Amino acid sequence: MYSLGGHGEMAADAVRMGAYREALRCAIRPGCTVVDLGAGAGILSLLAVKLGAGRVFAIEPDDVIGVAREIARANGLADRIEFIQQISERVQLPERVDVVVADLRGVLPPWTGHFRAIGDARARLLKPGGTLIPSRDTLWAAAVETPRLYDELLHGWSDGEFDMAAGRRRIMNSWMKVQVEPEHLLTGCGRWAAIDYATVAGPAVHGAADLRVLRPGTAHGLALWFDAVLIDDVGFSNAPGRPRAIYGQAFFPLAEAAAVEEGGGVAVEVRADFAEGDYVWSWDTTIRSAGGEVTARFRQSTFHHLPLSPDKLRKRAHAFVPGLNRDGEIDRMALDLFATGSTLGEIAAEVAAAFPDRFKDWKSALDRVASLSGIYGD
């Protein structure tokens, strides 16, 4: 989830907002119905109403929807916006809508449940022949020479008093949001994937590109970005050299900095695989000389970024037989009591009495019970 400050930054981003405003202007007809998917602070919902929508369903699972509701009231637009705090796949609407608008991307379009939410809204919430915004995204890559960013990523894991190779190996299997300038590019840009939101279903994205080296230098990693088409010829890009947008670009480092020569090539294969609520990114890079000889080859993945303890791996094995630990027993008791018609205070009192070694009184158990209520309560 974004912070409140993050929602404010998105609303203030002229690149993003200018494109979405124009896309909504093209799509909305007087009196039409709209779903704002992942509404956040509700700015796109407000725009839709201002442009003539008769009814807007603003769907947002995070508590920021309360801020969106207040903003709508303050601007006299709340009567035409229905705010729904829920994951969109669980929402049932009284009617299908004319327009679905969403910006669920992160730095790159593969981001948490973006594609799943879009596909579900397209199938269940949008009228046949309705307008889906965005229309498509194209993903690009280029090799870059960025010693400052490379050193920033390696900070604390490079030369020093101790051998820090274990940390270095893991940090080189991570990526970060950056601002890349055109002068950092060593190669031409190559398209490695395209996403058509009219058909996207599964979350995985993968592709490859062959990049021609334009000048000699040292490659420190790959820069990835996207071009978005929202509707017709309306869109925006977070490519290096374009007006800066909140998205920035993604920097995927090479395991080792590698020399490249003009006329050589950099072959990249990128995968984004969705697992347990987040993406695992993999990037394979092969560098060739102007004569075609392989001079460096790297295989990297965010799967190798964070250390996994033997105990955690053991508990995830298919043959592992789990039992409930103390925390599990507490949560099971609280959840069982949810079905008894008791108040949270009464449930907390029973939990505290059953687990006096963990809770000194019902008040100390209330946070635990209330947290479960926030997840599983109805």
ChimeraX attribute file (.defattr): number of C-alpha atoms within 10 A of each C-alpha:
attribute: neighborCount
match mode: 1-to-1
recipient: residues
	/A:1	11
	/A:2	12
	/A:3	11
	/A:4	13
	/A:5	9
	/A:6	13
	/A:7	17
	/A:8	14
	/A:9	13
	/A:10	19
	/A:11	17
	/A:12	14
	/A:13	14
	/A:14	15
	/A:15	18
	/A:16	20
	/A:17	18
	/A:18	14
	/A:19	19
	/A:20	24
	/A:21	16
	/A:22	14
	/A:23	21
	/A:24	25
	/A:25	15
	/A:26	14
	/A:27	22
	/A:28	20
	/A:29	16
	/A:30	10
	/A:31	13
	/A:32	17
	/A:33	24
	/A:34	30
	/A:35	29
	/A:36	25
	/A:37	26
	/A:38	24
	/A:39	27
	/A:40	31
	/A:41	26
	/A:42	28
	/A:43	20
	/A:44	25
	/A:45	31
	/A:46	23
	/A:47	17
	/A:48	29
	/A:49	23
	/A:50	12
	/A:51	18
	/A:52	16
	/A:53	24
	/A:54	18
	/A:55	19
	/A:56	25
	/A:57	20
	/A:58	29
	/A:59	23
	/A:60	23
	/A:61	16
	/A:62	17
	/A:63	14
	/A:64	19
	/A:65	22
	/A:66	16
	/A:67	14
	/A:68	22
	/A:69	18
	/A:70	14
	/A:71	17
	/A:72	21
	/A:73	13
	/A:74	10
	/A:75	9
	/A:76	11
	/A:77	16
	/A:78	19
	/A:79	12
	/A:80	18
	/A:81	24
	/A:82	15
	/A:83	21
	/A:84	15
	/A:85	18
	/A:86	16
	/A:87	14
	/A:88	21
	/A:89	14
	/A:90	8
	/A:91	13
	/A:92	10
	/A:93	11
	/A:94	6
	/A:95	11
	/A:96	20
	/A:97	23
	/A:98	22
	/A:99	26
	/A:100	26
	/A:101	27
	/A:102	20
	/A:103	19
	/A:104	20
	/A:105	14
	/A:106	17
	/A:107	19
	/A:108	19
	/A:109	22
	/A:110	21
	/A:111	17
	/A:112	19
	/A:113	15
	/A:114	18
	/A:115	21
	/A:116	16
	/A:117	20
	/A:118	27
	/A:119	19
	/A:120	16
	/A:121	23
	/A:122	24
	/A:123	15
	/A:124	16
	/A:125	25
	/A:126	21
	/A:127	18
	/A:128	12
	/A:129	8
	/A:130	15
	/A:131	22
	/A:132	24
	/A:133	22
	/A:134	24
	/A:135	19
	/A:136	20
	/A:137	22
	/A:138	17
	/A:139	20
	/A:140	20
	/A:141	30
	/A:142	26
	/A:143	32
	/A:144	25
	/A:145	25
	/A:146	24
	/A:147	15
	/A:148	10
	/A:149	18
	/A:150	20
	/A:151	13
	/A:152	10
	/A:153	19
	/A:154	17
	/A:155	12
	/A:156	12
	/A:157	18
	/A:158	15
	/A:159	11
	/A:160	8
	/A:161	6
	/A:162	8
	/A:163	11
	/A:164	13
	/A:165	12
	/A:166	10
	/A:167	16
	/A:168	18
	/A:169	17
	/A:170	19
	/A:171	20
	/A:172	22
	/A:173	22
	/A:174	21
	/A:175	19
	/A:176	14
	/A:177	16
	/A:178	15
	/A:179	17
	/A:180	22
	/A:181	14
	/A:182	11
	/A:183	11
	/A:184	18
	/A:185	23
	/A:186	27
	/A:187	26
	/A:188	17
	/A:189	20
	/A:190	19
	/A:191	18
	/A:192	20
	/A:193	18
	/A:194	17
	/A:195	17
	/A:196	13
	/A:197	18
	/A:198	16
	/A:199	13
	/A:200	16
	/A:201	16
	/A:202	11
	/A:203	19
	/A:204	15
	/A:205	19
	/A:206	15
	/A:207	15
	/A:208	19
	/A:209	18
	/A:210	21
	/A:211	21
	/A:212	22
	/A:213	25
	/A:214	16
	/A:215	15
	/A:216	15
	/A:217	17
	/A:218	17
	/A:219	25
	/A:220	26
	/A:221	25
	/A:222	25
	/A:223	28
	/A:224	27
	/A:225	25
	/A:226	24
	/A:227	18
	/A:228	22
	/A:229	20
	/A:230	24
	/A:231	20
	/A:232	11
	/A:233	9
	/A:234	18
	/A:235	21
	/A:236	21
	/A:237	22
	/A:238	24
	/A:239	25
	/A:240	19
	/A:241	12
	/A:242	12
	/A:243	11
	/A:244	17
	/A:245	21
	/A:246	17
	/A:247	22
	/A:248	22
	/A:249	25
	/A:250	21
	/A:251	27
	/A:252	28
	/A:253	27
	/A:254	22
	/A:255	19
	/A:256	15
	/A:257	16
	/A:258	16
	/A:259	16
	/A:260	26
	/A:261	19
	/A:262	15
	/A:263	16
	/A:264	21
	/A:265	25
	/A:266	25
	/A:267	18
	/A:268	24
	/A:269	17
	/A:270	21
	/A:271	19
	/A:272	20
	/A:273	16
	/A:274	18
	/A:275	11
	/A:276	7
	/A:277	9
	/A:278	13
	/A:279	20
	/A:280	18
	/A:281	21
	/A:282	20
	/A:283	22
	/A:284	16
	/A:285	21
	/A:286	16
	/A:287	25
	/A:288	21
	/A:289	18
	/A:290	15
	/A:291	10
	/A:292	11
	/A:293	11
	/A:294	14
	/A:295	12
	/A:296	16
	/A:297	17
	/A:298	13
	/A:299	14
	/A:300	22
	/A:301	20
	/A:302	19
	/A:303	15
	/A:304	16
	/A:305	18
	/A:306	12
	/A:307	10
	/A:308	10
	/A:309	8
	/A:310	9
	/A:311	8
	/A:312	9
	/A:313	10
	/A:314	12
	/A:315	12
	/A:316	12
	/A:317	9
	/A:318	7
	/A:319	8
	/A:320	10
	/A:321	9
	/A:322	8
	/A:323	8
	/A:324	10
	/A:325	8
	/A:326	11
	/A:327	9
	/A:328	11
	/A:329	14
	/A:330	19
	/A:331	16
	/A:332	13
	/A:333	15
	/A:334	21
	/A:335	17
	/A:336	10
	/A:337	18
	/A:338	19
	/A:339	9
	/A:340	9
	/A:341	9
	/A:342	11
	/A:343	11
	/A:344	19
	/A:345	15
	/A:346	14
	/A:347	24
	/A:348	25
	/A:349	19
	/A:350	17
	/A:351	25
	/A:352	21
	/A:353	16
	/A:354	13
	/A:355	15
	/A:356	12
	/A:357	8
	/A:358	15
	/A:359	18
	/A:360	12
	/A:361	16
	/A:362	20
	/A:363	13
	/A:364	14
	/A:365	24
	/A:366	20
	/A:367	13
	/A:368	16
	/A:369	23
	/A:370	17
	/A:371	11
	/A:372	15
	/A:373	15
	/A:374	9
	/A:375	8
	/A:376	10
	/A:377	11
	/A:378	6
